[in-house]
Amino acid sequence: MGEEHGMLALIGAITIVALLIAILSNRVSPLTALILVPVAAALVLGMGASVPGYILDGIGKIAPVAGMFVFAILFFGVMTDAGVLAPLVGLTLKLVGRKPSRITLGTAVLALLIHLDGSGAVCFLVTIPALRPLYDELGMDRRILACTASMAAGVNFLPWTGPTLRASAALKIPVSELFTPMIPAQLAGLIFVFAASWWLGRREERRIAAGRPLAPAVGEQAAISGGQTGGHQDTDALRPRLLPVNAALMLIVIAVMVSGAVEPVIAFMIGTALALAINYPDAEAQRQRVENHSRAALLMASVLIAAGAFTGIMNGSGMIAAMAQSVADHVPPHIGRHLPVMVGAIAMPVSMVFDPDSFYFGVLPVLAHLNESFGGEGRSVAQAALLGQMTTGFPVSPLTPATFLVAGLSGIELAAHQKFSFLWLYAASLIMLVAAIFCGAIGL
């Protein structure tokens, strides 16, 4: 029995390392790696006949999460097409005026609101081009533009954003159970973001007043074209007269989803159907709206379903449990019971090493089982990871396209953005960790 346990743990470890190498090397797509790597491992273990059952079991558990993501993309896509977010951009530009401390605060607020759709790329494509001309006109440091937008988007992890969905899928935990206890910690993070943004703006006011030049590390770089403030907006799809109705619908869907009154996938399915029926009564117009956003929805849903196959095989074969037990046998109990806190402390820097798929689908299940072996809950480890791993970490990670988008749109060198923003984002992660411990979401 001991040899069999050791073999399971060894093959499991090799499987996860192979998955990480396959994904991080960009030799194959995450979807391909998540399917083929565990299937190969199961065949090596002589469990080939059980693989179909493991995969179906995993997919069955992942289906509600994948469905939620698809309809969340469609819902927020339709809302954006109808012009729900456009007034927010215009209002922000009117309110910030020409005072740097107000401009940086406005940057954070606008990024926070735009990121409600869960897409970092959309957030940066709208926020940065809208405000960059104002920063340039006043001679403000563009690194601050990149940093404040990154902080607001990074702290604003939501039930329908990638890290939360991946954590839910990997551990088979309802999204609401992961997210709701973390709301106080997220509020603490947002307070820090606004305070930091104001302070950065005040520092710019003093620098500009003193006539000091910008730091040479800013590094001029041509901006990425695209997005802009509605550069790709389909004006025929705008529904300005329905703005109050659409805004109310968005708030209701989000409130119902966060409350846990119904499963999130149900809330977004009904919300999407209502949004299409209200804004685009014609069947062809509805079909066009869905087609416009189907690519993003399909890409992520396919990865989530492939992840269901991966976790189904890893759990069904016993590899995850064997790895967790092997690690637990060698970790002193007085250290092991603090695992969630340790994960939370390093979650943000880990974003520089692991992409979200490899971490949440490959590493998190092992950490969760390990924490359970010490008498804790796997959920605590997932919540600790969400405080930094590809949340506050994604805007500076070289493993995400959004990082290059931030630097390019801001017109600064990537290294300058990472060097300037890293510590601010890490501080936000640690602030949320302390708040999570204080409110009891994560135990010491």
C-alpha positions in Angstrom: 0.0 0.0 0.0 2.9 2.3 0.9 4.6 1.7 -2.5 1.3 2.3 -4.4 0.8 5.6 -2.4 4.3 6.7 -3.2 3.9 5.9 -6.9 0.7 7.9 -7.1 2.4 10.8 -5.4 5.4 10.6 -7.7 3.4 10.4 -10.9 1.1 13.1 -9.6 4.1 15.4 -9.0 5.5 14.6 -12.5 2.1 15.3 -14.0 1.9 18.8 -12.4 5.5 19.6 -13.4 4.8 18.5 -16.9 1.6 20.6 -17.0 3.5 23.7 -15.8 6.3 23.2 -18.3 3.9 22.6 -21.2 1.9 25.7 -20.4 4.7 28.0 -19.4 6.9 27.1 -22.4 4.0 28.0 -24.8 4.7 24.8 -26.7 1.0 23.8 -26.4 -2.1 25.6 -25.4 -3.5 25.3 -21.8 -6.5 23.4 -23.2 -4.3 20.8 -24.9 -2.0 20.4 -21.8 -5.0 20.1 -19.4 -6.4 17.2 -21.4 -3.4 15.2 -22.7 -1.0 15.4 -19.7 -3.4 13.8 -17.1 -4.6 11.2 -19.6 -1.0 10.2 -20.2 -0.4 10.0 -16.4 -3.5 7.8 -16.0 -2.3 5.5 -18.7 1.1 5.2 -17.1 -0.7 4.2 -13.8 -2.7 1.6 -15.7 -6.0 3.4 -15.1 -6.8 3.8 -18.8 -10.2 2.1 -18.5 -11.2 4.5 -15.7 -10.2 7.7 -17.6 -13.6 8.3 -19.3 -15.5 8.1 -16.0 -13.0 10.4 -14.3 -13.3 12.9 -17.1 -17.1 12.9 -17.2 -17.2 13.3 -13.4 -14.9 16.3 -13.6 -16.8 17.9 -16.4 -20.1 17.4 -14.6 -18.8 19.3 -11.6 -17.3 22.1 -13.7 -20.3 22.6 -16.0 -22.1 25.3 -13.8 -18.9 27.3 -13.6 -18.2 27.1 -17.3 -21.9 28.1 -18.0 -21.6 31.0 -15.6 -18.5 32.3 -17.4 -20.1 32.1 -20.8 -23.2 33.9 -19.8 -21.3 36.5 -17.8 -19.2 37.4 -20.9 -22.4 37.6 -23.0 -24.3 39.7 -20.4 -21.6 42.3 -19.8 -20.8 42.3 -23.5 -24.4 43.2 -24.4 -24.5 45.8 -21.6 -21.4 47.4 -23.0 -22.7 47.3 -26.5 -25.9 49.0 -25.3 -23.7 51.8 -23.9 -24.2 51.3 -20.1 -20.6 52.1 -19.3 -20.2 55.1 -21.6 -21.7 57.7 -19.2 -19.3 56.5 -16.5 -16.3 57.5 -18.7 -17.8 60.9 -19.5 -18.7 61.7 -16.0 -15.3 60.7 -14.7 -13.6 63.0 -17.1 -15.9 65.9 -16.0 -15.3 65.3 -12.3 -11.5 64.9 -12.2 -10.8 68.4 -13.4 -7.1 69.3 -13.7 -5.8 68.6 -10.2 -3.4 65.5 -10.2 -4.7 64.1 -6.9 -8.3 64.1 -8.3 -7.1 62.8 -11.6 -5.4 59.8 -10.0 -8.5 59.1 -7.9 -10.6 59.3 -11.0 -8.3 56.9 -12.7 -8.8 54.4 -9.9 -12.6 54.9 -9.8 -13.0 54.6 -13.6 -10.8 51.4 -13.8 -12.8 49.9 -10.9 -16.1 50.5 -12.6 -15.0 49.4 -16.0 -13.5 46.2 -14.5 -16.9 45.2 -13.3 -17.2 43.1 -16.5 -14.2 41.0 -15.2 -12.0 41.7 -18.2 -8.7 43.3 -17.4 -8.1 44.0 -21.1 -11.3 45.9 -21.5 -10.6 47.8 -18.3 -7.3 49.0 -19.6 -8.4 49.6 -23.1 -11.1 52.0 -21.9 -9.4 53.7 -18.9 -5.9 54.4 -20.1 -6.6 55.9 -23.5 -9.4 58.0 -21.9 -7.1 59.6 -19.4 -3.6 59.5 -20.9 -4.1 62.8 -22.9 -4.9 64.5 -19.6 -1.8 63.1 -17.9 0.4 64.2 -20.8 -1.2 67.7 -20.9 -0.3 68.3 -17.3 3.1 66.6 -17.5 2.1 63.8 -15.1 4.1 60.6 -14.8 2.5 57.9 -17.0 3.7 55.2 -14.6 1.2 56.5 -12.1 -1.6 56.1 -14.7 -0.5 52.5 -15.3 -0.2 51.8 -11.6 -3.5 53.3 -10.4 -5.4 51.5 -13.1 -3.6 48.3 -12.3 -4.3 48.5 -8.6 -8.0 49.2 -9.1 -8.4 46.3 -11.5 -6.2 43.9 -9.4 -8.0 44.4 -6.1 -11.4 44.1 -7.9 -11.5 40.3 -8.1 -15.1 39.3 -8.6 -17.1 36.0 -8.7 -17.1 36.0 -12.5 -13.4 36.9 -13.0 -10.9 34.3 -14.1 -9.0 33.5 -10.8 -12.2 33.1 -8.8 -13.8 30.9 -11.5 -10.6 28.8 -11.7 -10.4 28.4 -7.9 -14.0 27.4 -7.8 -13.6 24.9 -10.7 -10.4 23.4 -9.3 -11.8 22.7 -5.8 -15.4 22.2 -6.8 -16.5 24.9 -4.4 -19.4 27.3 -5.2 -18.2 30.7 -6.3 -20.4 32.5 -3.6 -18.7 30.4 -0.8 -15.3 31.7 -2.0 -16.2 35.3 -2.7 -18.7 36.4 -0.1 -16.4 35.9 3.0 -13.7 37.9 1.2 -15.8 41.1 0.7 -14.5 42.8 3.9 -10.9 42.1 2.8 -11.6 43.5 -0.7 -13.1 46.6 0.8 -9.9 47.1 2.8 -8.0 46.7 -0.4 -10.1 49.3 -2.2 -9.6 51.8 0.6 -5.8 51.2 0.2 -6.1 51.7 -3.5 -7.9 55.0 -3.2 -5.5 56.2 -0.5 -2.5 55.2 -2.5 -3.9 56.8 -5.7 -4.6 60.1 -3.9 -1.0 60.1 -2.4 0.6 59.4 -5.8 -1.4 62.3 -7.1 -0.4 64.6 -4.3 3.2 63.7 -4.9 2.8 64.6 -8.6 1.3 67.9 -7.6 4.4 68.7 -5.5 6.8 67.5 -8.2 5.1 69.6 -10.9 4.9 72.7 -8.7 8.6 72.4 -7.9 9.4 72.0 -11.6 11.2 68.7 -11.2 11.5 66.6 -14.3 10.1 63.1 -14.7 12.3 60.2 -13.7 14.3 58.9 -16.7 13.0 55.3 -16.0 9.7 56.2 -17.5 11.0 55.5 -21.0 9.0 56.7 -23.9 7.3 54.0 -25.9 4.7 54.2 -28.7 1.2 53.6 -27.4 -0.8 50.7 -28.5 -3.7 51.8 -30.7 -7.0 50.2 -30.1 -9.9 50.4 -27.7 -9.8 54.1 -27.0 -12.9 55.4 -25.4 -15.2 53.6 -27.7 -12.9 53.3 -30.7 -14.5 50.0 -31.6 -18.0 50.9 -30.3 -20.7 49.9 -32.6 -22.9 53.0 -32.6 -25.8 51.1 -34.1 -25.9 49.0 -31.0 -26.1 51.9 -28.5 -29.4 52.2 -26.6 -29.1 55.5 -24.7 -32.9 55.7 -24.1 -32.7 52.4 -22.3 -29.8 53.4 -20.0 -31.9 53.5 -16.8 -33.4 50.1 -17.5 -30.1 48.6 -18.4 -28.4 50.0 -15.4 -31.1 48.6 -13.1 -30.9 45.2 -14.8 -27.1 45.1 -14.3 -27.4 46.0 -10.6 -30.2 43.4 -10.1 -28.2 40.6 -11.7 -25.1 41.4 -9.8 -27.0 41.7 -6.5 -28.8 38.4 -7.1 -25.6 36.7 -8.0 -23.6 38.0 -5.0 -26.5 37.2 -2.6 -26.4 33.5 -3.5 -30.2 33.5 -3.9 -29.8 31.4 -7.0 -26.9 29.8 -8.8 -24.7 32.4 -10.6 -25.2 30.7 -13.9 -29.0 31.1 -13.6 -28.7 34.8 -12.8 -26.5 35.5 -15.8 -28.5 33.3 -18.1 -31.8 35.1 -17.3 -29.9 38.5 -17.3 -28.5 37.8 -20.7 -31.8 36.8 -22.1 -33.5 39.9 -20.7 -30.7 42.2 -21.9 -31.0 40.8 -25.5 -34.8 41.0 -25.5 -35.0 44.5 -24.1 -32.3 46.1 -26.2 -32.4 44.1 -29.4 -35.9 42.7 -30.1 -35.0 41.5 -33.6 -33.7 37.9 -33.7 -30.9 38.8 -36.2 -29.7 41.7 -34.0 -29.6 39.3 -31.0 -27.6 36.8 -33.0 -25.1 39.5 -33.9 -24.6 40.6 -30.3 -23.9 37.0 -29.3 -21.5 36.4 -32.1 -19.6 39.5 -31.2 -18.7 38.1 -27.8 -18.8 34.3 -28.5 -15.1 34.0 -29.2 -14.0 35.2 -25.7 -16.7 33.1 -24.1 -15.8 30.0 -26.0 -12.1 30.2 -25.3 -12.4 30.4 -21.6 -15.3 27.9 -21.4 -13.2 25.4 -23.3 -10.3 25.8 -20.9 -12.6 25.4 -17.9 -14.1 22.2 -19.3 -10.6 20.9 -20.0 -9.7 21.8 -16.4 -12.7 19.7 -15.3 -11.1 16.7 -17.2 -7.8 17.4 -15.5 -9.1 17.7 -12.0 -11.4 14.7 -12.6 -8.5 12.5 -13.5 -6.2 13.8 -10.8 -8.8 13.4 -8.0 -10.4 10.2 -9.3 -7.0 8.5 -9.6 -6.0 9.5 -6.1 -2.9 11.4 -7.3 -4.0 14.7 -5.6 -4.7 13.0 -2.3 -1.4 11.0 -2.4 0.7 14.2 -3.1 -1.0 16.1 -0.3 -0.4 13.2 2.1 3.2 12.9 1.1 3.9 16.5 1.7 1.9 16.5 4.9 4.1 13.6 6.2 7.2 15.9 5.9 5.8 19.2 7.0 5.8 20.0 10.8 2.2 20.4 12.1 3.1 23.8 13.7 4.0 25.1 10.3 1.3 23.3 8.3 -1.6 24.8 10.1 -0.5 28.3 9.0 -0.6 27.3 5.3 -3.3 29.7 4.2 -1.5 32.7 5.6 1.8 31.6 4.0 -0.1 31.2 0.6 -1.6 34.6 1.0 1.8 36.2 1.8 3.4 34.9 -1.4 0.3 34.8 -3.7 1.0 38.0 -5.5 4.8 37.4 -6.3 3.8 33.8 -7.4 1.9 35.5 -10.3 5.3 36.2 -11.8 6.1 32.5 -12.0 2.8 30.7 -12.5 0.1 31.6 -15.0 -3.5 31.3 -13.7 -4.2 28.0 -15.4 -1.1 26.2 -14.1 -1.5 27.6 -10.6 -5.2 27.2 -10.0 -5.6 23.9 -11.8 -2.2 22.4 -11.0 -0.9 23.8 -7.7 -4.0 24.9 -5.8 -5.6 21.4 -5.5 -2.4 20.1 -3.9 -2.3 22.9 -1.4 -6.0 22.6 -0.6 -5.6 18.8 0.2 -2.5 19.6 2.2 -4.4 22.1 4.3 -7.2 19.6 4.8 -4.6 17.1 6.1 -3.7 19.6 8.8 -7.4 20.0 9.8 -8.1 23.1 7.8 -10.3 23.8 4.8 -9.3 23.8 1.2 -11.4 26.8 0.8 -9.1 28.9 3.0 -6.2 28.2 0.8 -8.2 29.2 -2.3 -9.3 32.4 -0.7 -5.7 33.2 0.4 -4.5 32.7 -3.2 -7.2 35.0 -4.5 -5.7 37.9 -2.6 -2.8 38.1 -5.0 -2.4 35.2 -7.5 -3.3 36.7 -10.8 -5.6 39.3 -9.0 -3.2 42.0 -7.8 -0.5 40.1 -9.6 -1.9 40.0 -13.1 -1.2 43.6 -14.2 2.6 43.1 -13.8 3.0 39.4 -14.6 4.9 38.7 -17.8 2.6 35.7 -18.2 -0.5 37.8 -19.0 -1.2 39.9 -22.1 -2.8 42.6 -19.9 0.6 43.5 -18.5 1.9 44.4 -22.0 -1.3 46.1 -22.8 -1.0 48.4 -19.7 2.6 49.4 -20.6 1.8 49.8 -24.3 -1.3 51.9 -23.8 0.4 54.1 -21.2 3.4 54.6 -23.5 6.0 53.4 -21.0 8.6 50.6 -21.0 7.4 47.3 -19.5 10.3 47.2 -17.0 9.4 50.7 -15.9 5.8 49.7 -15.2 6.7 46.5 -13.4 9.4 48.3 -11.2 7.0 51.1 -10.3 3.8 49.1 -9.7 5.0 45.9 -8.2 5.4 47.0 -4.6 2.1 49.0 -4.7 0.3 45.9 -5.9 2.0 43.7 -3.4 1.1 46.1 -0.6 -2.5 45.9 -1.6 -2.3 42.1 -1.5 -0.8 42.1 2.0 -3.4 44.7 3.2 -6.2 42.4 2.1 -4.5 39.4 3.8 -4.4 41.2 7.1 -8.0 42.3 6.7 -9.0 38.7 5.8 -7.3 37.4 9.0 -8.8 40.1 11.1 -12.4 39.4 9.8 -11.9 35.7 10.3 -12.0 34.7 6.6 -8.5 33.2 6.9 -7.4 31.8 10.2 -3.9 32.1 11.7 
